[in-house]
Amino acid sequence: DLAVAASTLAAFAAIRPLRRATAGWVDRRFDRPRYDAARTVDETASLLRHRLDLEAVLGTLVDVTQNSLQPASSTIWVRPTSVSIDAP
């Protein structure tokens, strides 16, 4: 019983990377717009995760929008926020 379980786990571990690579190839080949959009969102999210400067964030958003959608123009509206802290 232990040998069967071990061989099953070994087969699963060996097949999993092949399955992931095959699924990625199929997605890139047959569903390219969705693949490109997901990749762009992931890359942008990882860039923005480490940025605290509003100007850098806005610049990144404009660059991504220009590269992916290629609009004639783009505008980002930033709503002013007011933060109030009530002291006890």
Buried (B, 14 or more C-beta within 10 A) or exposed (E): EEEEEEEEEEEEEEEEEEEEEEEEEEEEEEEEEEBEEEEBEEEBEEBBEEEEEEEEBEEBBEEBBEEEEEEEEEEEEEEEEEEEEEEE
